[in-house]
Amino acid sequence: MSHTKRWMRMVAIALLVALAFTVIGTAVVANAQDGSGNAQPTRQAIVRQLAMALLDATESALNLTQADIVKEIAGGKTLTEVIKAHNGDVAAIQASAKAALTDKIKQAVADGKITQRQADALLGRLDTALDRMMNAQWPGQGDRRARLLQGAALGVLVRETAKQANLPQRDLLKELRSGKTLRQIATEHNADPTAIINAAVTNATTALNKLVANGKLKQEQANTLIAGLQGYFTKAMDMPNPLRNGSNANANTPNAMPAPEGTPSL
């Protein structure tokens, strides 16, 4: 998969993960706890798998790319509305996503990643979780397109922090949920926050330039976004739980990345 396609898929997942945090909350994870001391599935991991399954199932059923699907969602439609607008079978797509997720949950049990009790709890909530994600609208006001890019940019920063802190992303996310900032986590693990920010800026800039080269973004739009990366990443390093707060940030707040006029929904 090319860097540009990976970036576009990351944007798509960022949108649906943010949406899932809002409409599902902690219910799925809470019901997955078993008190056994075994590691329980994180909310981030759960909603990511929900999002990926829905995107894959919708893309397979419709003559649309995942970028096209996300573009329509960002315009205010629900997944159900997108599917109906293209004469798709909503029930069949949801059933396909459920089947894929059920297989993943069963495999996780077989691999010893989760217990059978956790799997049963997840499976028991699967229909409700998928239904909510299918029928929920993107929350809040402001520029949805900017939030897509902002969510993707946060993913770049989180991955770079995990890399330079020599931490698995799961462990880093656990520390974020405990209330620590990315800067605190980096410092505690002997990583340089400034070096992390600079590397994240470089990686995000490369991705944005590839979007320009592939006709997905205008050069002046990319220039505006790139100019705001350093400041945005610096603020995000000190933001408690940036993945949650960032996904709900209005494009006009100080913590948000600048959104040039006409920035496309990727």
Secondary structure as the mmCIF struct_conf table of DSSP 4:
data_model
#
loop_
_struct_conf.conf_type_id
_struct_conf.id
_struct_conf.beg_label_comp_id
_struct_conf.beg_label_asym_id
_struct_conf.beg_label_seq_id
_struct_conf.end_label_comp_id
_struct_conf.end_label_asym_id
_struct_conf.end_label_seq_id
HELX_RH_AL_P HELX_RH_AL_P1 HIS A 3 ILE A 24
TURN_TY1_P TURN_TY1_P1 GLY A 25 THR A 26
HELX_RH_AL_P HELX_RH_AL_P2 ALA A 27 ALA A 32
BEND BEND1 GLY A 35 ASN A 38
HELX_LH_PP_P HELX_LH_PP_P1 ALA A 39 THR A 42
HELX_RH_AL_P HELX_RH_AL_P3 ARG A 43 ALA A 61
BEND BEND2 LEU A 62 ASN A 63
HELX_RH_AL_P HELX_RH_AL_P4 GLN A 66 ALA A 74
TURN_TY1_P TURN_TY1_P2 GLY A 75 GLY A 76
HELX_RH_AL_P HELX_RH_AL_P5 LEU A 79 ALA A 85
TURN_TY1_P TURN_TY1_P3 HIS A 86 ASN A 87
HELX_RH_AL_P HELX_RH_AL_P6 VAL A 90 ALA A 110
TURN_TY1_P TURN_TY1_P4 ASP A 111 GLY A 112
BEND BEND3 LYS A 113 ILE A 114
HELX_RH_AL_P HELX_RH_AL_P7 GLN A 116 ASN A 135
HELX_LH_PP_P HELX_LH_PP_P2 ALA A 136 PRO A 139
BEND BEND4 GLY A 140 GLY A 142
HELX_RH_AL_P HELX_RH_AL_P8 ARG A 144 GLN A 164
TURN_TY1_P TURN_TY1_P5 ALA A 165 ASN A 166
HELX_RH_AL_P HELX_RH_AL_P9 GLN A 169 ARG A 177
TURN_TY1_P TURN_TY1_P6 SER A 178 GLY A 179
HELX_RH_AL_P HELX_RH_AL_P10 LEU A 182 GLU A 188
TURN_TY1_P TURN_TY1_P7 HIS A 189 ASN A 190
HELX_RH_AL_P HELX_RH_AL_P11 PRO A 193 ALA A 213
TURN_TY1_P TURN_TY1_P8 ASN A 214 GLY A 215
BEND BEND5 LYS A 216 LEU A 217
HELX_RH_AL_P HELX_RH_AL_P12 GLN A 219 MET A 237
TURN_TY1_P TURN_TY1_P9 ASP A 238 ASP A 238
BEND BEND6 MET A 239 ASN A 241
HELX_RH_AL_P HELX_RH_AL_P13 PRO A 242 SER A 247
TURN_TY1_P TURN_TY1_P10 ASN A 248 ASN A 248
TURN_TY1_P TURN_TY1_P11 ALA A 251 ASN A 252
BEND BEND7 THR A 253 THR A 253
TURN_TY1_P TURN_TY1_P12 PRO A 254 ASN A 255
BEND BEND8 ALA A 256 ALA A 256
HELX_LH_PP_P HELX_LH_PP_P3 MET A 257 PRO A 258
TURN_TY1_P TURN_TY1_P13 GLU A 261 GLY A 262
HELX_LH_PP_P HELX_LH_PP_P4 THR A 263 SER A 265
#
